[in-house]
Amino acid sequence: MVPINNVQDKTIGFGARVINESLPKYINTAETKLFKKKQILYNESHLDKHSNKKIILVEGYFDVIKLHQFGFSNCVAPLGTSINHERIIDLTKKGYEIIVCLDGDLAGRNASLRLMNNLLSSKDFELGVNLFYYPKTMTQILC
């Protein structure tokens, strides 16, 4: 179980990931006035602490944690299967370059395609997003 913080670094919810193949993979706090999954990117509160303006968007919070252990501290993850493209647009407007790095499985490919379709169809979208897939899940590569 991990705490989920808002951009002010205050804990507003919790999340967990199953350790087997059951679904759903991730379980979060129920929606409240303060906790709206689509508006939160896990680890976003720590982005301004890094001078690097590149962000790696991965699938889940445990991917963020694992990458941080390998020295990649500029990672964020959505809280669910649907990535809010408006949050990505907000980050590009702040000068961040987004590297979308989702799993190469069917769910990851579908999420990437939805995100790119939403970004490209948005009038507010500015360049600054790169996309690539892992041939396996992030957990299989890093463990």
ZILINNOR-V593133 format. One line per field, one symbol per residue. phi: phi as a letter, one per 40 degrees, with the letter a starting at -180 (. if undefined). psi: psi as a letter, one per 20 degrees, with the letter a starting at -180 (. if undefined). burial: 1 if it has 16 or more other ideal C-beta (glycine too) atoms within 10 Angstrom, else 0. A space follows every 50 residues. Layout:
# ZILINNOR-V593133
phi = ???
psi = ???
burial = ???
This chain:
# ZILINNOR-V593133
phi = .bcbbcccgccbabaabcbbccbccbbbdccbccbbdccbbdgccccccb cccbbbcbcaccccccccccgccbbbacbicbcccccccdccccgccbbc bcdccdcccccccccccccccccccbchbbbabccbcdccccc
psi = pqqpqaijkppiaqrqpqjajrqqgqprqqpahhnogiipppjhiigiip ipjppoorgrhhgggghhhjjnilqrqrmaiopohhhggghhhjjqppoo mrqjrgggggggggghggghipiipqqkpqpqqqhaqgghgi.
burial = 01011100000110101000000011011000001010011111111000 00001111111111111000011111111110111011101100010111 1111100100110010011000001001100001001100000
